[in-house]
Amino acid sequence: MIRINLLPHRELARASRRRQFTVLFGVAVAAGLVAVILGHLVIAARQSNQDARNAFLTEEIAKLDTQIGEIKKIREQTQALLARKQVVETLQSNRTEVVHLFDQMIRLLPDGLYLKSFKQAGDLVTIAGYTQSSARVSTLMRSLDDSPWFESASLIEIKSATVNNLRANEFVLTVKQTRQQADDATEKGPKA
């Protein structure tokens, strides 16, 4: 028997192609969704991984900042200790200096000259006192210049004054202390 297809074959082919298109379109949409979801998951995983790395770095930076703060404190303490050490060393090296200064002043003071004050600021020594005559101040200045402990004696002021109902001259002079010459004189002293 002969079969005759009364349905139009073009419409069947079109319907078949529509079904095929719909299936392929659905597969393409599903594949696109899967790709988008996978992309999103990959990006989210990378982002969370980077966030974890950033958090780790932030924690490590905070630790290093505290360590840097401690290092600064230690450096400040070290500087303070070194400054104290330097002061102690300076005091240790200069401890006999005052004794030598007073010893020299006693040896150099002429009779009739009395000291009122003796001040030292660094290498500069300021001497104030009373004398019966200005010639004794000149003698003191020459003696100071000749001493290995002093140099550059200069008279600042001399004026008349009354001390215990006696007429006297009040003077102020400055002299520079020479440590190097004094150190040499100290070294030469014990050898002789």
C-alpha positions in Angstrom: 0.0 0.0 0.0 1.1 3.4 -0.8 1.3 5.9 1.8 0.6 9.4 1.0 1.5 12.0 3.4 -1.1 14.6 3.4 0.6 16.8 5.9 2.8 19.3 4.4 6.5 18.1 4.8 7.7 21.7 5.0 5.7 22.4 8.1 7.0 19.1 9.7 10.5 20.1 8.9 9.9 23.5 10.3 8.4 22.1 13.5 11.4 19.7 13.8 13.8 22.6 13.4 11.9 24.6 16.0 12.1 21.8 18.5 15.8 21.4 17.6 16.3 25.1 18.0 14.5 25.2 21.3 16.5 22.3 22.7 19.8 23.8 21.4 18.7 27.2 22.8 17.9 25.7 26.2 21.3 23.9 26.1 23.1 27.1 25.2 21.2 29.1 28.0 22.0 26.3 30.5 25.7 26.3 29.3 25.8 30.1 29.6 24.3 29.9 33.1 26.7 27.2 34.1 29.6 29.3 32.7 28.3 32.4 34.6 27.9 30.5 37.8 31.3 28.9 37.4 32.9 32.3 36.6 31.2 33.8 39.6 32.4 31.0 41.9 35.9 31.3 40.6 35.9 35.0 41.1 34.4 34.7 44.5 37.0 32.1 45.5 39.8 34.3 44.3 38.3 37.3 46.0 38.0 35.4 49.3 41.5 34.1 48.9 42.8 37.7 48.3 40.8 39.0 51.3 42.4 36.3 53.4 45.8 37.3 52.2 45.0 41.0 52.8 43.9 40.2 56.4 47.1 38.2 57.0 49.2 41.0 55.7 47.3 43.5 57.8 47.9 41.4 60.9 51.6 41.0 60.0 51.9 44.8 59.4 50.3 45.4 62.8 52.8 43.0 64.5 55.7 44.8 62.7 54.4 48.2 63.8 54.4 47.1 67.4 57.9 45.7 66.9 59.0 49.0 65.3 57.5 50.9 68.3 59.4 48.6 70.7 62.6 49.1 68.7 62.2 52.9 68.9 61.7 52.7 72.6 64.8 50.5 72.9 66.8 53.0 70.8 65.6 55.9 72.9 66.6 54.0 76.1 69.9 53.2 74.5 70.5 56.9 73.6 69.5 57.9 77.2 71.9 55.3 78.6 74.7 56.4 76.3 74.1 60.0 77.4 74.3 59.0 81.0 77.4 57.0 80.3 79.0 60.0 78.6 78.1 62.2 81.6 79.6 59.7 84.0 82.8 59.4 81.9 83.0 63.2 81.7 82.7 63.5 85.5 85.2 60.7 85.9 87.7 62.3 83.7 87.2 65.8 85.3 86.9 64.8 88.9 90.4 66.0 89.8 90.1 69.1 87.8 88.3 71.1 90.5 91.0 70.2 93.0 93.7 71.3 90.6 91.9 74.6 90.0 91.5 75.4 93.6 95.1 74.4 94.3 96.3 76.7 91.5 94.1 79.5 92.7 95.6 79.2 96.2 99.1 79.2 94.9 98.5 82.1 92.5 96.6 84.5 94.9 98.8 87.4 96.0 98.6 88.6 99.6 95.9 91.2 100.2 93.6 89.8 97.5 90.3 88.1 98.7 87.9 86.2 96.5 84.2 86.8 96.7 83.1 84.3 94.0 84.6 81.8 91.7 82.3 80.5 88.9 83.0 78.2 86.1 80.9 77.9 82.9 82.5 75.4 80.5 86.1 76.6 80.0 85.5 80.1 81.2 86.2 80.9 84.9 84.8 84.2 86.4 86.6 85.4 89.5 85.3 88.2 91.6 86.8 89.6 94.8 88.3 92.5 96.8 91.9 93.8 96.9 93.8 96.5 98.7 95.3 97.8 95.4 94.8 97.3 91.7 98.4 96.3 91.4 97.6 93.0 93.1 94.9 92.3 90.4 97.6 92.8 87.8 99.9 90.4 89.7 97.0 87.8 89.8 96.4 88.2 86.0 100.1 87.7 85.2 100.2 84.7 87.4 97.1 83.2 85.8 98.6 83.7 82.3 101.9 82.0 83.4 100.0 79.0 84.9 99.6 75.9 82.8 96.0 75.7 83.9 94.9 79.1 82.7 95.2 81.5 79.8 93.8 84.7 78.5 93.0 86.5 81.8 91.0 89.6 81.2 89.8 92.2 83.6 86.1 92.9 83.3 85.6 95.6 86.0 87.4 97.2 88.9 85.7 99.8 91.1 86.0 101.3 94.6 84.1 99.7 97.4 83.8 99.7 101.2 84.2 96.4 102.9 84.0 96.3 106.8 84.5 100.1 106.9 87.7 99.7 104.9 88.3 101.1 101.5 89.0 98.4 98.9 88.8 97.8 95.2 86.2 95.3 93.9 87.2 93.5 90.8 85.7 91.0 88.3 87.9 89.1 85.8 87.6 86.1 83.5 90.2 83.5 82.6 90.0 80.6 80.3 90.9 77.1 81.6 93.3 75.1 79.5 92.6 71.4 79.9 95.2 70.1 77.5 98.0 72.0 79.1 96.7 71.0 82.5 96.6 67.4 81.4 100.2 67.6 80.3 101.2 69.2 83.6 99.4 66.5 85.5 101.2 63.8 83.4 104.6 65.5 84.0 104.0 65.9 87.7 104.1 62.2 88.8 107.2 61.4 86.6 109.4 64.0 88.3 
